[in-house]
Amino acid sequence: MSPDTTSSDRGDEPRPATRAITAGRATSGSSLATALWASSTWETADLDDANTRATGLRAEEYYSRYGNPTVQAFEDAIAELEGAEAALAFGSGMGAIATTVFTLCSAGTHLVAQRQLYAGTLAFLQGPCRRLGIDVTFVDGTEPGALTAAVRPGQTMMVLAETPSNPRLELVDLDELGSIAGPFTVVDSTFATPIGQRPLAHGVDISLHSATKGIGGHNDATLGVIAGDRDLLDEIWSYSVLHGATPSPFDALNALRGIRTLAVRTTHQAASAQRIAEHLAGHRHVSAVHYPGLASHPQHELARRQMTMAGTVLAFEIDGGRPAVEDFFDRVALCRVATSLGGPETLVCHSATSTHVSLTPAEQAETGITDGLVRLSVGLEDTDDLLVDLDRALDRSA
């Protein structure tokens, strides 16, 4: 993978691992831990003070749907990690997506999205968006120029990409996306985390994450977050107050704690994922492995150019389809069967019956989600132990 291209050659800008430790501490004083502001409501001094807070932007001490000091500390940390002017948190990744789309798009406007998306995002674009009159065009995000070619000048308000994609780890060229003029460009960068890539450095307008995953990193916080220019995020904040996908200060505190170890966690997990991907690529019961760190991945060179690490998630195809997957799931012991990702435990899931169950069989086939596809989120266990667990389960299946 590429070196950290966002670090200054002058040596005056901290590298990502350092930013993960130092970011979001402006209001902490001498405390090493961020304070938890559990309050939903603050007193105001008088009518003028109440009016100022009610009509101002992102008041931190008024009402927690408008802002909260603990949430603000989390947002500040994400902004620093992304190299952004500002960040804005939400109650979930889908809350971030829905609020961003509904702020920037309306009836009669057009949105371009890649076909390789998390199924929840697909369902949102195909359902509520189209019902409310937003015209959505889906294209193959891996095809050079496809996103650009689908833009309708004067009508397209947003181009939405997800890279790496869920679950097959397909990539979108961030430089190409960032060069699209006219519509707002948005990247769901959940699989990469801000340690793995920084879309804004490629000219993309908004970097978006389900912070529930790798950023939080401990399966104990549910959050979404976006990062970008302050003026744009202030516009999205104005709608978010009405949409109400409000982040919990408890979850923000947990996610901020997760950020402190984000670099060391993802470094270990990505190295482990690389070893596992290489091992599975030669396994007699595995027909394909999808991981950008493999030279066999069709976009390996693109990954080397725009990512600092290949990520903590991979997918692989087990020969024998669903029966073989069921047998594999029955036999894994260290790997846990669950649908999330990015936490300390290694998780396996069957996308066709879980994360992407809402897709029709034709849609699953179109996006390469087969009955034998297993998504593996690599945790913090010893890599050799994981390899033993996977081998034992695979060798007894199929």
C-alpha positions in Angstrom: 0.0 0.0 0.0 1.0 3.6 -0.4 2.8 5.6 2.2 0.8 8.3 4.2 0.6 10.9 1.4 -1.1 13.3 3.8 1.9 13.7 6.1 3.9 16.8 5.5 7.4 16.5 4.1 8.2 19.5 6.4 7.7 17.2 9.4 5.2 19.7 11.1 2.1 17.6 10.5 1.6 14.6 12.8 1.1 11.2 11.1 -2.2 9.4 11.5 -1.2 7.3 14.5 -0.2 10.4 16.3 -3.4 12.3 15.3 -5.5 9.4 16.7 -3.9 10.1 20.1 -3.9 13.9 20.0 -7.1 14.8 18.2 -10.3 16.0 19.9 -8.7 17.2 23.2 -9.4 20.9 22.9 -12.0 20.9 25.7 -10.5 18.2 27.9 -8.2 20.5 29.9 -5.6 18.5 31.8 -7.8 15.4 31.8 -6.5 12.6 29.6 -10.0 11.2 29.3 -12.8 13.2 27.6 -15.6 14.3 29.9 -19.0 12.7 29.4 -21.8 15.3 29.1 -24.8 13.1 29.6 -27.2 16.1 29.8 -29.9 16.6 27.1 -30.6 20.2 28.2 -28.7 23.3 29.5 -30.0 26.4 31.3 -29.9 29.7 29.6 -29.2 33.0 31.3 -32.0 35.1 29.8 -34.2 35.4 26.7 -31.4 36.9 24.6 -29.1 34.0 25.5 -31.8 31.5 24.7 -32.5 33.1 21.4 -28.8 33.1 20.5 -28.4 29.4 21.2 -31.7 28.5 19.4 -30.8 30.4 16.2 -27.0 29.8 16.2 -25.1 27.0 14.5 -24.3 23.9 16.4 -24.8 25.2 19.9 -23.0 22.8 22.3 -24.8 23.8 25.5 -28.5 24.3 24.6 -30.2 21.0 23.7 -28.4 17.8 22.7 -30.2 17.4 19.4 -28.4 20.6 18.4 -25.0 19.8 19.9 -23.2 18.3 22.8 -19.7 18.9 24.2 -18.8 15.1 24.2 -20.1 14.7 20.7 -18.2 17.8 19.6 -15.0 16.3 20.9 -15.6 13.2 18.8 -16.4 15.3 15.8 -13.2 17.4 16.2 -11.2 14.2 16.4 -12.7 12.8 13.1 -12.1 16.2 11.4 -8.4 16.1 12.3 -8.1 12.5 11.2 -9.8 13.2 7.9 -7.9 16.5 7.3 -11.3 18.3 7.2 -12.5 21.7 8.4 -15.3 20.0 10.3 -17.2 16.8 11.1 -20.8 16.0 12.0 -21.9 13.0 14.0 -25.2 11.0 13.8 -26.9 8.2 15.6 -25.8 5.7 13.0 -24.2 5.3 9.6 -27.6 5.1 8.0 -28.5 8.3 9.8 -25.5 10.0 8.3 -26.4 8.7 4.8 -30.1 9.6 5.0 -29.5 13.1 6.4 -26.8 13.9 3.9 -28.9 12.8 0.9 -32.1 14.5 2.1 -30.1 17.7 2.7 -28.5 17.9 -0.7 -31.2 16.2 -2.9 -34.9 16.8 -3.3 -37.8 15.9 -5.6 -36.8 16.3 -9.2 -33.1 16.1 -8.6 -30.8 13.2 -9.7 -28.3 11.1 -7.8 -25.7 8.8 -9.2 -24.5 5.8 -7.1 -22.4 2.8 -7.6 -24.1 -0.6 -7.7 -21.7 -2.1 -5.2 -23.2 -0.7 -2.0 -24.1 -1.9 1.5 -27.7 -3.2 1.1 -29.1 -0.8 3.6 -27.9 2.1 1.5 -29.3 0.4 -1.6 -32.7 -0.1 0.0 -32.7 3.6 1.1 -31.9 4.8 -2.4 -34.3 2.4 -4.1 -37.1 3.0 -1.6 -37.5 6.3 0.3 -35.4 8.3 -2.2 -37.4 7.2 -5.3 -40.7 7.5 -3.4 -39.9 11.1 -2.6 -39.0 11.9 -6.3 -35.2 11.6 -6.2 -34.1 9.9 -9.4 -31.3 7.5 -8.8 -29.0 6.0 -11.4 -26.8 3.0 -10.5 -23.6 2.2 -12.3 -20.6 -0.1 -11.9 -18.3 1.8 -9.7 -15.3 -0.2 -10.7 -15.6 0.8 -14.4 -13.4 3.8 -15.1 -15.5 6.8 -16.1 -18.9 5.2 -15.3 -19.8 7.6 -12.4 -18.7 10.6 -14.4 -20.7 9.5 -17.5 -23.9 9.1 -15.5 -23.9 12.7 -14.3 -26.6 14.9 -15.8 -25.4 18.5 -15.9 -27.7 20.8 -13.9 -29.7 18.0 -12.5 -27.3 15.6 -10.7 -26.9 16.8 -7.1 -24.8 14.0 -5.7 -22.5 11.2 -6.7 -22.3 8.5 -4.0 -19.6 5.9 -3.8 -18.5 3.2 -1.3 -14.9 2.1 -1.4 -13.9 -0.5 -0.4 -17.3 -1.9 -1.0 -19.3 -4.2 1.2 -18.9 -7.2 1.0 -16.6 -7.9 -2.0 -14.0 -5.1 -1.4 -14.3 -3.5 -4.8 -12.8 0.0 -5.2 -13.7 3.3 -6.8 -10.9 5.6 -8.1 -11.0 8.5 -5.6 -9.0 10.8 -7.9 -11.6 10.3 -10.7 -14.5 10.8 -8.3 -12.9 13.9 -6.8 -12.5 15.4 -10.2 -16.3 15.3 -11.0 -17.4 18.9 -11.4 -21.0 20.0 -10.4 -22.6 17.5 -8.0 -21.5 16.9 -4.4 -19.3 13.8 -4.1 -19.7 11.5 -1.1 -17.6 8.5 -0.2 -18.6 5.9 2.4 -15.2 5.1 3.7 -16.2 2.8 6.5 -14.1 -0.2 5.5 -11.0 1.9 5.2 -11.3 4.1 8.3 -9.5 7.5 8.2 -6.3 5.5 8.9 -6.6 3.6 5.6 -7.5 6.4 3.3 -8.6 10.1 3.2 -11.1 10.8 0.4 -11.0 14.5 1.0 -7.3 14.6 -0.1 -8.5 13.4 -3.5 -11.0 16.2 -4.0 -14.1 14.4 -2.6 -16.5 16.7 -0.8 -17.7 14.4 2.0 -16.1 11.4 3.7 -18.7 9.3 5.5 -18.4 6.5 8.0 -20.4 4.1 10.1 -18.3 4.8 13.2 -20.0 1.8 14.8 -17.4 -0.2 12.9 -13.7 0.3 12.9 -13.6 3.8 14.3 -15.5 2.8 17.5 -13.8 -0.6 17.3 -15.3 -2.3 20.3 -18.9 -3.2 19.4 -20.2 -0.8 22.0 -21.1 2.3 20.1 -23.6 3.1 17.3 -22.6 6.2 15.4 -22.3 7.7 11.9 -20.1 10.7 11.0 -19.3 12.8 8.0 -16.3 15.1 7.4 -15.8 18.0 4.9 -15.9 21.8 4.5 -17.5 23.6 7.4 -20.0 25.6 5.3 -21.3 22.4 3.7 -21.5 20.6 7.0 -23.3 23.5 8.6 -26.0 23.2 5.9 -26.3 19.5 6.7 -26.4 20.2 10.4 -29.4 22.6 9.8 -31.4 19.7 8.4 -30.0 17.1 10.9 -31.7 19.1 13.7 -35.0 18.4 12.0 -34.2 14.9 10.9 -33.3 13.9 14.4 -30.7 11.2 13.9 -29.0 12.4 17.0 -25.8 10.9 18.3 -25.6 9.7 21.9 -22.9 11.3 24.0 -22.2 7.9 25.6 -21.6 6.4 22.2 -19.5 9.4 21.2 -17.3 8.9 24.3 -16.8 5.2 23.5 -16.0 6.0 19.9 -13.5 8.7 20.9 -11.9 6.1 23.2 -11.8 3.8 20.1 -10.0 6.4 18.1 -7.1 6.4 20.6 -6.2 2.9 19.5 -7.5 3.1 15.9 -4.0 3.1 14.3 -2.6 0.2 16.3 -5.7 -1.8 16.0 -6.1 -1.4 12.2 -2.4 -2.0 11.6 -2.5 -5.3 13.4 -5.9 -6.3 11.8 -4.8 -5.4 8.3 -1.6 -7.4 8.6 -3.5 -10.3 9.9 -6.1 -9.9 7.1 -3.3 -10.0 4.5 -1.9 -13.2 5.9 -5.3 -14.8 6.1 -6.2 -13.7 2.5 -2.9 -15.1 1.2 -3.5 -18.4 3.1 -7.1 -18.8 1.9 -6.2 -18.0 -1.7 -4.4 -21.4 -1.7 -7.0 -23.4 0.2 -8.5 -26.3 -1.7 -12.1 -25.5 -0.5 -11.9 -21.8 -1.4 -12.6 -20.8 -5.0 -11.9 -17.0 -4.7 -10.6 -14.4 -2.2 -11.6 -10.8 -2.4 -9.0 -8.5 -0.7 -7.3 -5.4 -2.2 -4.0 -6.4 -0.7 -3.7 -9.5 -2.9 -1.9 -9.0 -6.2 -4.7 -11.1 -7.7 -7.3 -8.5 -6.8 -8.3 -6.7 -10.1 -7.8 -3.3 -8.5 -4.6 -4.1 -6.5 -2.7 -1.2 -8.1 -5.5 1.2 -7.4 -5.4 0.1 -3.7 -1.7 0.7 -3.6 -2.2 4.2 -5.0 -5.0 5.5 -2.7 -4.9 3.4 0.4 -2.3 3.2 3.2 -3.4 -0.3 4.1 -5.6 -2.8 2.4 -8.1 -3.0 5.3 -9.3 -5.3 8.0 -12.1 -7.1 6.1 -11.9 -9.7 3.4 -14.4 -12.0 1.6 -14.0 -15.5 0.3 -16.0 -18.0 -1.7 -16.4 -21.5 -0.2 -17.0 -24.3 -2.7 -20.3 -26.0 -2.2 -22.5 -22.9 -1.7 -24.9 -22.4 1.2 -24.7 -26.0 2.6 -20.9 -25.7 2.8 -21.2 -22.2 4.5 -23.6 -23.6 7.0 -21.2 -26.4 7.8 -18.3 -24.0 8.1 -20.3 -21.7 10.5 -21.2 -24.7 12.6 -17.5 -25.6 12.9 -15.7 -22.3 13.5 -14.9 -21.8 17.1 -12.7 -18.7 17.4 -14.4 -16.8 14.6 -17.8 -15.6 15.7 -20.9 -15.5 13.5 -22.2 -11.9 13.5 -22.9 -9.2 11.0 -20.9 -6.2 12.1 -17.2 -5.5 11.5 -14.2 -3.6 12.8 -14.3 -4.8 16.4 -11.7 -6.8 18.4 -13.4 -10.1 17.7 -13.1 -11.9 14.4 -16.5 -12.1 12.8 -17.9 -14.1 9.8 -21.2 -13.5 8.1 -23.1 -14.9 5.1 -23.9 -11.7 3.1 -26.7 -13.4 1.1 -28.7 -14.1 4.2 -27.7 -11.2 6.4 -26.2 -7.9 5.3 -27.6 -8.1 1.8 -30.7 -10.3 2.4 -32.9 -7.4 1.2 -31.6 -7.7 -2.4 -33.5 -9.9 -4.9 -31.7 -13.0 -6.2 -31.0 -11.1 -9.5 -29.6 -8.1 -7.6 -27.4 -10.4 -5.6 -26.1 -12.1 -8.7 -25.5 -8.7 -10.3 -23.3 -7.6 -7.4 -21.5 -10.9 -7.1 -23.0 -12.0 -3.8 -23.2 -15.8 -4.1 -24.5 -18.5 -1.8 -20.9 -19.4 -1.0 -19.6 -15.9 -0.2 -18.4 -15.3 3.4 -17.3 -11.9 4.7 -14.6 -12.0 7.4 -13.9 -9.1 9.7 -10.5 -9.8 11.2 -10.1 -9.1 14.9 -7.2 -8.8 17.3 -6.7 -12.5 18.0 -3.4 -14.1 17.2 -3.2 -14.7 13.4 -1.9 -18.2 13.7 -4.9 -19.1 16.0 -7.3 -17.7 13.4 -5.6 -19.7 10.6 -6.0 -22.9 12.6 -9.7 -22.2 13.3 -10.4 -21.4 9.6 -8.5 -24.5 8.4 -10.3 -26.8 10.8 -13.7 -25.5 9.8 -13.0 -25.5 6.0 -11.3 -28.9 5.9 -14.4 -30.5 7.4 -16.8 -28.7 5.1 -17.7 -29.2 1.5 
